[in-house]
């Protein structure tokens, strides 16, 4: 489980009035996987850090709208 994107399969009832969602996904923050902040972590430039919301690249967690396709990277 090294990925930040997790998924699960919710219970689907035959009595649900709406079309069921068979698989749901959610994102876990990167700081859950780093115990203590190690020294000399790679850093963003000041401009990129303002756009990313964090100075350290290891703690960057992009958020994508569920309707748009994830393109990756912080400068797109």
N, C-alpha and C positions, 0 to 999 in steps of 0.2 A: 504494500500500500504506500508507495512512494509518490504517487500522483496527487495533485491538489484537487482533482475532480473525482468525486465519488458518485456512485449511483446505487439505486435500490429499486426493488419491484414491489409497489404497494399492493394491498389486497384489492381485488376486483370482484365486486358483487354482481350477480346477474340482475339485481333489482335497481342498479344505478340508472338514473334517467339520462345521463350524459355518456358520451363515448369515453371509455376509460383511458387513462394515461398509463401505459404498461411499464414504463421505466422513467424514473425521476432522477435528476442529477443535482448535485450541490457542490459548492467549492469550499475547501477548508483552507484557512490562512496558513501561509508558509511558516510563521513563527511557532506553530505546533510541532514542527519537525526539527527545530534547532533548540537544544537545551539552553546553553549559555552562548552568548554571542562571541564567536571566536575572534581573535585579533586579526588584523589585516584583511578584513573582508573587502572584496571589490566594491568600489563606489561608483555611482553615477556622477556625471558632471553636474554642476549646480543647476543648469537649465533643465537637464533630463530629470534631476531629482525633484524639481518643482512639478513637472508633469506627471511623474510616477507617484509622488506622495511619500517617498522614502529615499533616503540617501544610499542605502545598501541594496545592491542588486538581489541578494538572497531573500530579502523581505518583500520584494515586489510581487504583487498579486493582481494581475489584470482582471477587470470585470467587463464582461461582454453581455449585451442585451440578448435575451433568449431568442429574439427574432433575427438578429444579425449574425453573420458568420464571423467567427473569431479569426482575425488576421494575424495575431501575434505581434510582438514588438510594441514599444511604447510610443514610437514616433509616427505611427500610421493613423 
